[in-house]
Amino acid sequence: MIGFGFIGMILFWGIIIMLAVTLINMLFPIRNQPPKPGFDLSAVDILQQRYARGEISREEYQEMLHTIQQQQ
């Protein structure tokens, strides 16, 4: 009978700990942050971002893309 009480206590505390860990993970999720601009980005990626932000015109985008593709 003592063995069953010990197993029950371990199960009880195991469930409590699992619930606590789950609750903490839900409240404070680990977020993968995107890389900072300029790190591990190719020239084409940077060019696409600049075009998407409206920093360069379509003609400038196409000219720069053509230049980049010639260099590769």
Secondary structure, 3 states (H helix, E strand, C coil): CHHHHHHHHHHHHHHHHHHHHHHHHHHCCCCCCCCCCCCCCCHHHHHHHHHHHCCCCHHHHHHHHHHHHHHC
